[in-house]
Amino acid sequence: MTLEVPQGQVISYDLRKLCSALGVDDPTRVVVETDDSRRALVTIYPANPLAVMPPPSPDDMLMDRHGRIVVGRYHNGRPARRRLFDPSTGSAQRALVFGTTGAGKSRVVQYVLACEKRNRIVSWFADLKGGQSAPEAAGQVDWHATTQEEAILMLRAAVAIAEERQRRYKALGRNAFLIGQPDPLISVRIDEANRLLERGSPYREEATRLIKELGRTGRSVGVGVELDAQASHLEELGGSDTLRAMLKEGEVTLLRWSSSMMRQLVGDGLLPADAQLMPIPKTLRPHTLVSQFDPAAEDEDDAPGTQGTAYLLSGPHPTSMMRHFRIGSIAPTPGLDPEILALYGPGEPARLEDASRDAAGAAYAARNDPAAMEKLCAELRDETEKEAKAVPPLANGKRKPSSRLEDRVLAALAAFEGPSTADEVLAAVSEDGGKAVRLGSVRNALGALADQELVVREGHGLYALP
């Protein structure tokens, strides 16, 4: 059904009320797409169209002439594509994959890594779950890291390569990247990125700076970056400022999400303010009422899950639900999954070009030498600890605060036992030894933190940490 509201109005809907009006008990059978204006397309299926997905074919995994691979199917059966490279501009991609626990993020990451190998893209992969998220990737990528320290070394090397390529391309008189002419495309991926970028991480500040630099300089020289995370809020990924450009210009995949993440995606302008995405349930079993007087139902098998179901927010149909291909064996395997290994295919992964190996430095040379890598990681830990100790304590015993006003405001709020006013927050921030600020700036920061659900209002003009 195609629906339209009168000119001058903007269409909106309530999925539960719509299902009630249509007499549909299972909301996963109803798909609503809008043009963010006056029209909507409502499709009612006899059963959830995304309940069963096939595995990918070899052709799905190869980039088309637009640099895209097929990652799954939309609800209407049409292919869902994701861009790995933009040949029209010569741009490497910036990408983000968000999803809560059990949403299928690791399988999505495995599939894209396998596609990169088949397309001869140099994959650098940091699995910050100790290598457990994607164990099959070991030996299938050019660099496989499993610790935060190695992830930092990887990011440093990637930024150095981007800078080296800039200098080399300038000398050649080249203003754009041509894949394979002569250098390969590089993809740097940080899985479980929230562990590296969340508050309290010893490497948060440097990782944030390196990712921002890589997103800015790497794109035009063939060095892309992707963050995969379970974050419920952008503040867990170095702050919204770090990722705003990546969100607006990169390839963004939203698996099953939290309500706070959705609100910030809208607030950051990635989605229109009136955009509506149907929530992705954990399972496809419709909710039914069972009376205590009904005969006891026999144990039922678990309903099919929705792992891999997502929205491709940077694609042509951002409000259209899709599902990724079935990746790997249906049942857990005792060791490495043979179906996932088969996706990677035979042969060695693509390697970094010789011209950039000096720039990549000692860490790249030691990537397959556990003893040498551990020595470099130990040096990094010592370096980080010395830098932290080198910051002189303030009169109150605290260390010098972050230069970001929002961080300083949060630190001030944490010191209060109860709610505080904006004036009290200003006084506390003014005593932390950082740059002088005004009351209006503090109020703006409090408002932004409240929008991000990092601060709550209690009464009139009172703020407190949740």
Secondary structure as the mmCIF struct_conf table of DSSP 4:
data_model
#
loop_
_struct_conf.conf_type_id
_struct_conf.id
_struct_conf.beg_label_comp_id
_struct_conf.beg_label_asym_id
_struct_conf.beg_label_seq_id
_struct_conf.end_label_comp_id
_struct_conf.end_label_asym_id
_struct_conf.end_label_seq_id
STRN STRN1 THR A 2 GLU A 4
HELX_LH_PP_P HELX_LH_PP_P1 VAL A 5 PRO A 6
TURN_TY1_P TURN_TY1_P1 GLN A 7 GLY A 8
HELX_RH_AL_P HELX_RH_AL_P1 LEU A 15 LEU A 22
TURN_TY1_P TURN_TY1_P2 GLY A 23 GLY A 23
BEND BEND1 ASP A 25 ASP A 25
HELX_RH_3T_P HELX_RH_3T_P1 PRO A 27 ARG A 29
STRN STRN2 VAL A 30 THR A 34
BEND BEND2 ASP A 36 ARG A 38
STRN STRN3 ARG A 39 ILE A 44
BEND BEND3 PRO A 46 ALA A 47
TURN_TY1_P TURN_TY1_P3 PRO A 49 LEU A 50
BEND BEND4 ALA A 51 ALA A 51
HELX_LH_PP_P HELX_LH_PP_P2 PRO A 54 SER A 57
TURN_TY1_P TURN_TY1_P4 PRO A 58 MET A 61
BEND BEND5 LEU A 62 LEU A 62
TURN_TY1_P TURN_TY1_P5 ARG A 65 HIS A 66
BEND BEND6 GLY A 67 GLY A 67
STRN STRN4 ARG A 68 TYR A 74
TURN_TY1_P TURN_TY1_P6 HIS A 75 ASN A 76
BEND BEND7 GLY A 77 GLY A 77
HELX_LH_PP_P HELX_LH_PP_P3 ARG A 78 ARG A 78
STRN STRN5 PRO A 79 ARG A 83
BEND BEND8 LEU A 84 LEU A 84
STRN STRN6 PHE A 85 ASP A 86
TURN_TY1_P TURN_TY1_P7 PRO A 87 GLY A 90
STRN STRN7 SER A 91 ALA A 92
HELX_LH_PP_P HELX_LH_PP_P4 GLN A 93 GLN A 93
STRN STRN8 ARG A 94 PHE A 98
TURN_TY1_P TURN_TY1_P8 THR A 101 GLY A 102
BEND BEND9 ALA A 103 GLY A 104
HELX_RH_AL_P HELX_RH_AL_P2 LYS A 105 ARG A 118
TURN_TY1_P TURN_TY1_P9 ASN A 119 ARG A 120
STRN STRN9 VAL A 122 ASP A 127
TURN_TY1_P TURN_TY1_P10 LEU A 128 GLY A 131
BEND BEND10 SER A 133 SER A 133
HELX_RH_3T_P HELX_RH_3T_P2 PRO A 135 ALA A 137
TURN_TY1_P TURN_TY1_P11 ALA A 138 GLN A 140
BEND BEND11 VAL A 141 ASP A 142
STRN STRN10 TRP A 143 ALA A 145
BEND BEND12 THR A 147 THR A 147
HELX_RH_AL_P HELX_RH_AL_P3 GLN A 148 LEU A 172
TURN_TY1_P TURN_TY1_P12 GLY A 173 GLY A 173
BEND BEND13 ALA A 176 ALA A 176
TURN_TY1_P TURN_TY1_P13 ILE A 179 GLY A 180
BEND BEND14 GLN A 181 ASP A 183
HELX_LH_PP_P HELX_LH_PP_P5 PRO A 184 LEU A 185
STRN STRN11 ILE A 186 ASP A 191
TURN_TY1_P TURN_TY1_P14 GLU A 192 ALA A 193
HELX_RH_AL_P HELX_RH_AL_P4 ASN A 194 LEU A 197
BEND BEND15 GLU A 198 GLU A 198
TURN_TY1_P TURN_TY1_P15 ARG A 199 GLY A 200
TURN_TY1_P TURN_TY1_P16 PRO A 202 TYR A 203
HELX_RH_AL_P HELX_RH_AL_P5 ARG A 204 THR A 217
BEND BEND16 GLY A 218 GLY A 218
HELX_RH_3T_P HELX_RH_3T_P3 ARG A 219 VAL A 221
TURN_TY1_P TURN_TY1_P17 GLY A 222 GLY A 222
STRN STRN12 VAL A 223 ALA A 229
BEND BEND17 SER A 232 HIS A 233
HELX_RH_3T_P HELX_RH_3T_P4 LEU A 234 LEU A 237
TURN_TY1_P TURN_TY1_P18 GLY A 238 GLY A 238
HELX_RH_AL_P HELX_RH_AL_P6 SER A 240 GLU A 249
BEND BEND18 GLY A 250 GLY A 250
STRN STRN13 GLU A 251 LEU A 254
BEND BEND19 ARG A 256 ARG A 256
HELX_RH_AL_P HELX_RH_AL_P7 SER A 259 GLY A 267
TURN_TY1_P TURN_TY1_P19 ASP A 268 GLY A 269
BEND BEND20 LEU A 270 LEU A 271
TURN_TY1_P TURN_TY1_P20 ALA A 273 ASP A 274
BEND BEND21 LYS A 282 LYS A 282
STRN STRN14 THR A 283 THR A 283
BEND BEND22 LEU A 284 LEU A 284
HELX_LH_PP_P HELX_LH_PP_P6 ARG A 285 HIS A 287
TURN_TY1_P TURN_TY1_P21 GLN A 292 PHE A 293
BEND BEND23 ASP A 294 ASP A 294
HELX_LH_PP_P HELX_LH_PP_P7 PRO A 295 ASP A 299
HELX_LH_PP_P HELX_LH_PP_P8 ASP A 301 PRO A 304
STRN STRN15 GLY A 305 GLY A 305
TURN_TY1_P TURN_TY1_P22 GLN A 307 GLY A 308
STRN STRN16 THR A 309 LEU A 312
TURN_TY1_P TURN_TY1_P23 LEU A 313 SER A 314
BEND BEND24 GLY A 315 PRO A 316
TURN_TY1_P TURN_TY1_P24 PRO A 318 THR A 319
BEND BEND25 SER A 320 SER A 320
STRN STRN17 MET A 322 HIS A 324
HELX_LH_PP_P HELX_LH_PP_P9 PHE A 325 ARG A 326
BEND BEND26 GLY A 328 GLY A 328
BEND BEND27 ILE A 330 ALA A 331
BEND BEND28 PRO A 334 LEU A 336
HELX_RH_AL_P HELX_RH_AL_P8 PRO A 338 TYR A 344
BEND BEND29 PRO A 346 GLY A 347
HELX_LH_PP_P HELX_LH_PP_P10 GLU A 348 ALA A 350
HELX_RH_3T_P HELX_RH_3T_P5 ASP A 354 SER A 356
HELX_RH_AL_P HELX_RH_AL_P9 ARG A 357 ALA A 365
TURN_TY1_P TURN_TY1_P25 ALA A 366 ASN A 368
HELX_RH_AL_P HELX_RH_AL_P10 PRO A 370 ALA A 390
BEND BEND30 VAL A 391 VAL A 391
TURN_TY1_P TURN_TY1_P26 ALA A 395 ASN A 396
BEND BEND31 GLY A 397 GLY A 397
HELX_LH_PP_P HELX_LH_PP_P11 LYS A 398 SER A 402
BEND BEND32 SER A 403 ARG A 404
HELX_RH_AL_P HELX_RH_AL_P11 LEU A 405 ALA A 415
BEND BEND33 GLU A 417 GLY A 418
STRN STRN18 SER A 420 THR A 421
HELX_RH_AL_P HELX_RH_AL_P12 ALA A 422 SER A 430
TURN_TY1_P TURN_TY1_P27 GLU A 431 GLY A 433
BEND BEND34 GLY A 434 GLY A 434
HELX_RH_AL_P HELX_RH_AL_P13 LEU A 439 ASP A 451
TURN_TY1_P TURN_TY1_P28 GLN A 452 GLU A 453
BEND BEND35 LEU A 454 VAL A 455
STRN STRN19 VAL A 456 ARG A 457
BEND BEND36 GLY A 459 GLY A 461
STRN STRN20 LEU A 462 ALA A 464
#
